Amino acid sequence: MLRLALPKGRLLDGVLGLLGRTGLTFKFASDRDYRPAASDPSIEAKLVKVRAVPQLLALDQFAAGFCGLDLVREADYENVVAMVDLGLNPVELVVAVRRGQEGLLADPPKRPLLIATEYASIADRWALARNLAHIVVQTWGSTEAYAPEDADIVFDCVETGRTMEANGLVIVDRIVKSSTWLCASRLSLGPDVDAFATRVREAL
C-alpha cells in the first residue's frame, strides 16, 4: 500500500487532473472528506494542508505527496526527495523593497533589517549569506503589505509580480522558481514509489 498525501486547497484540482490522465481517480464521499477512495486499491490517499506535506514525508508518514518546490526548500528536510516537476502553479520566490530603496542591500542601515516573509528559513539563509544583520518577521500572508512601515524587505512568491508592483515594490533579487512537484520520503523509496513517479511522468 502506497500512502499518498494530496494537497488540500488550490493545488488539488491540478493534481487530480494530472492523475486522472494516468487513469487514477479519487471518489470523495463529501466536500469534507479527507480520505478519498482511490481507483487503484494499492494507493491510500489523504488530503492534508500543503505546508504539512514536507514534514509528513520526512517522518515517513506518507510515501509520496504533492507540494510546491518552495515549501521543500523552506523545510529543507534531508529525507524529502523532489522527484517529478508537474509544472503546475508556477511561481517565483523573490526579494523586493519599496520603490526608491533599491540600494538598501548594498548600503544597509546600521540596525538589523526587518525581512517580512512566510519563508523564514530561506530568508534567514539568504541574509546570512550576504552578511546582513536582520530579523525575520513571519507574516502568515499578505506579505507585500509590510513594506515600508513594518519591514524593510519583502521576501515572497509571485506569479506575475503585479501585486508587488501595485504596492510600490521593486524586485531586487530572485531566489528560486517553484511549481507543484511530486515528492517522496527517502525512507520509502523503492519499486512502488518509482512506479508511481513513472506513472506521473508519463502523464505530463
C-alpha positions, 0 to 999 in steps of 0.5 A: 500500500502506497500512502499518498498525501494530496494537497488540500486547497488550490493545488488539488484540482491540478493534481487530480487532473494530472492523475486522472490522465494516468487513469487514477481517480479519487471518489470523495464521499463529501466536500469534507472528506479527507480520505478519498477512495482511490481507483487503484486499491494499492494507493491510500490517499489523504488530503492534508494542508500543503505546508504539512506535506514536507514534514509528513514525508520526512517522518515517513508518514506518507510515501509520496505527496504533492507540494510546491518546490518552495515549501521543500526548500523552506523545510529543507528536510534531508529525507524529502526527495523532489522527484517529478516537476508537474509544472503546475502553479508556477511561481517565483520566490523573490526579494523586493523593497519599496520603490526608491530603496533599491540600494538598501542591500548594498548600503544597509542601515546600521540596525538589523533589517526587518525581512517580512516573509512566510519563508523564514528559513530561506530568508534567514539563509539568504541574509546570512549569506550576504552578511546582513544583520536582520530579523525575520518577521513571519507574516502568515500572508499578505506579505507585500503589505509590510513594506515600508512601515513594518519591514524593510524587505519583502521576501515572497512568491509571485506569479506575475509580480503585479501585486508587488508592483501595485504596492510600490515594490521593486524586485531586487533579487530572485531566489528560486522558481517553484511549481507543484512537484511530486515528492517522496520520503527517502525512507520509502523509496523503492519499486512502488514509489518509482512506479508511481513517479513513472506513472506521473511522468508519463502523464505530463 
